[in-house]
Amino acid sequence: MIQNTAPVTLRFLFWSWSWPLWLFTLVTALLGALVWFGLGVLRRHRRRVARRAER
């Protein structure tokens, strides 16, 4: 990450901002981990509800 200091311009719809590449990589990885964790929590919750409904 120390070597990836080049600025990267991000454009989304009508927003545009510039970040260092290392920060963009870190934020993307953290968001991906949160989505992965959140989907796991939802799956466990649905399985728990289904087990309770079977009883």
C-alpha positions as CSV (number, residue, x, y, z in Angstrom):
1,M,0.0,0.0,0.0
2,I,2.9,2.3,0.5
3,Q,3.8,2.2,-3.2
4,N,0.2,3.0,-4.4
5,T,0.3,6.7,-3.8
6,A,-0.9,7.8,-7.2
7,P,-4.1,9.7,-7.2
8,V,-7.2,8.1,-8.8
9,T,-10.2,10.0,-10.0
10,L,-13.5,8.3,-9.3
11,R,-16.6,9.3,-11.2
12,F,-20.0,8.0,-10.1
13,L,-23.2,9.5,-11.7
14,F,-22.6,13.3,-11.3
15,W,-20.0,13.0,-8.4
16,S,-16.3,13.0,-9.0
17,W,-13.5,12.9,-6.4
18,S,-9.8,12.0,-6.2
19,W,-8.3,9.6,-3.8
20,P,-4.9,7.9,-3.4
21,L,-5.0,4.4,-4.8
22,W,-4.1,2.9,-1.4
23,L,-7.1,4.5,0.3
24,F,-9.4,3.4,-2.5
25,T,-8.1,-0.2,-2.2
26,L,-8.5,-0.2,1.6
27,V,-12.1,1.3,1.5
28,T,-13.1,-1.2,-1.2
29,A,-11.8,-4.1,0.8
30,L,-13.5,-3.0,4.0
31,L,-16.9,-2.5,2.2
32,G,-16.6,-5.9,0.6
33,A,-15.9,-7.5,4.1
34,L,-18.9,-5.7,5.6
35,V,-21.2,-6.9,2.8
36,W,-19.8,-10.5,3.2
37,F,-20.3,-10.4,7.0
38,G,-23.8,-8.8,6.6
39,L,-24.9,-11.5,4.2
40,G,-23.6,-14.2,6.6
41,V,-25.6,-12.7,9.5
42,L,-28.8,-12.6,7.3
43,R,-28.3,-16.2,6.3
44,R,-27.9,-17.3,10.0
45,H,-30.9,-15.3,11.0
46,R,-33.1,-16.9,8.3
47,R,-31.9,-20.4,9.2
48,R,-32.7,-19.7,12.9
49,V,-36.2,-18.4,12.1
50,A,-36.8,-21.5,9.8
51,R,-35.7,-23.8,12.6
52,R,-38.0,-22.2,15.1
53,A,-40.9,-22.4,12.6
54,E,-40.4,-26.2,12.3
55,R,-40.8,-26.7,16.0
